[in-house]
Amino acid sequence: MKRSLTFLLAVLLVLGLTACGSSSTTPTTAPETKGEESKPSAETAQQQAPKSDEKVFIRIGTASLGGNFFPMGTALALAFEETIDNVKATGQATGGSSFNLTALDKKELEVGLSQSVAVASAINGTGSFEGAPLDSIATIANYHPTPSHIIIRKKANVKSFEDLKGKSLEMLAIGDGNEANAKKLLEALGIGWDEIKPVYSGNRVQAASALKTGKVDGIIDAAGLGSSWLVDVLGDGEDFDFIALTDEEIAKVTAKYPEFSKMNIPAATYKGQDQEIQAVANWTTINVRKDMDEELAYQITKAIFVNLDLLKERHDYFKSMSLETAPHDVVAPLHPGAEKYYKEVGALK
């Protein structure tokens, strides 16, 4: 009996030790429940949820390399990234004003720089948009007045606007704002498109070469005062003349196309230019699509003015920009997001 009791105690002792060892070395698993998917913990679920801070990409349409739109677009990209959370912005070289408006309409750009003459053509269905108006364009801001420089090689013997008939004129690229600008001036002043010889060199680098070597007679260039590319083309001023518009010609242009206004080119803006030149000008505009998210349009507008000093450092043309002019006399309607910002800062009532 004692031997049996002793054996039984020994067996129980061994089983107890084995059980203790199992609890410390063997992982335990929850029983599998058929027909139900296992649910992650709250912490796991939070890790797996889509992030709300995904990058927003903003493509900014400018114009050809060598002009002013491209560096202005890259400056805007920097301003957007400095101020707007989760935004990646980039300036893109494009075919210019009209191209940018079409690309906005097709959702190939988020922001586009354009001359207001091209914007007017787009929303009215005239010029290169003949019969195909765009209803998708909205304005963020006017930011720089661009006078039309009518520059002709002296050897072309042109003394007045009327003398441009039969001359070769640089248009840069099909759809560029310069083309739209030139077409409107020529039409308003009674010169048909078939009465001049349009030349498309492709971009300002090639156009500068064509002008300096005499491959074209001249250009009607809508550019800011003191444009670096024009300074380069004109050089010492010995080879080119500026053609001034008369009061009567300015009246005809502004009556037919109200997006233009009178603006003189001050004397000595360029070498060899001793006298003030009467001209017309239009605004350069920053445009988006009407259906852009209102908050994003608000943040874009805010980023421009919060970083205005930065923009002015990056390009002289931003020095013309102010809250007093940016939201007024726009051709395409202001985007509601931009309008919200202007009202917030007191630029609009």
Sequence and secondary structure as in RCSB ss.txt:
>XXXX:A:sequence
MKRSLTFLLAVLLVLGLTACGSSSTTPTTAPETKGEESKPSAETAQQQAPKSDEKVFIRIGTASLGGNFFPMGTA
LALAFEETIDNVKATGQATGGSSFNLTALDKKELEVGLSQSVAVASAINGTGSFEGAPLDSIATIANYHPTPSHI
IIRKKANVKSFEDLKGKSLEMLAIGDGNEANAKKLLEALGIGWDEIKPVYSGNRVQAASALKTGKVDGIIDAAGL
GSSWLVDVLGDGEDFDFIALTDEEIAKVTAKYPEFSKMNIPAATYKGQDQEIQAVANWTTINVRKDMDEELAYQI
TKAIFVNLDLLKERHDYFKSMSLETAPHDVVAPLHPGAEKYYKEVGALK
>XXXX:A:secstr
 HHHHHHHHHHHHHHHHHHHHHHHHS       TT      HHHHHHHS  S   EEEEEE   TTSSHHHHHHH
HHHHHHHHSTTEEEEEE  S HHHHHHHHHTTS SEEEEEHHHHHHHHHT GGGTT     EEEEEEEEEEEEEE
EEEGGG   SGGGGTT EEE  STT HHHHHHHHHHHHTT  GGGSEEE  SSHHHHHHHHHTTSSSEEEEE  T
T HHHHHHHTTSSSEEE    HHHHHHHHHH TT EE  B TTSSTT  S B  EEEEEEEEEETTS HHHHHHH
HHHHHHTHHHHHHH GGGGG  TTTTTSS SS B HHHHHHHHHTTS  
